[in-house]
Amino acid sequence: MATNPIVLILGAGPRIGVSVAEKFATNGYNVAVASRSGTGTKAANGFLSLKADFTNPDSIPALFDTVKTEFHNSPSVVVYNAAGLTMPPDKDSVLSVPAETVALDLNLNTISPYVAAQQAVAGWNTLPKETKKSFIYTGNILNTSIVPVPMMLDLGMGKSASAFWIGLADALYATKGFR
């Protein structure tokens, strides 16, 4: 019995996240969305809405478990769309952002998507070989260009670090059909 593929969108805000979810739904996917405002229930549009705190990487596996329980399978597509940045207390000093805040933003921008990728790969190993599998990390130019604006500190650090591990994983998992 064929089942609909599943997409899990982590960081499903009112703009990009919702638009991506709607596009996958029109292509026949079961959709799970995770955000700070998640409800833990299915929304009127049929999307499973999950509450998430992406500054806490330990919370990520439970999201995947809930999706597997609800849809009886692992997501074949995972979209990581969450991101965060902190305004420096001194708007002219990039180094005025407290280290604790930088660490939380690195969790959100780098460590949580890393854990999500680990969970995705574990789930993909349970899916049929012919199933297309993709991990999508939304980004911006900050992994390739330095924008000389102090508020870009932790967002740029996170995007740069994530670009590296994603590129490495892509190169090493491509032979398995994981993208």
Secondary structure, DSSP 8 states (H G I E B T S, - for coil): -----EEEEES--TTHHHHHHHHHHHTT-EEEEEETT--SEE-TTS-EEEE--TT-GGGHHHHHHHHHHHHSS--SEEEE--------SSTT-GGGS-HHHHHHHHIIIIIHHHHHHHHHHHHHTTS-TTS-BEEEE---GGGT-----GGGHHHHHHHHHHHHHHHHHHHHHGGGTB-
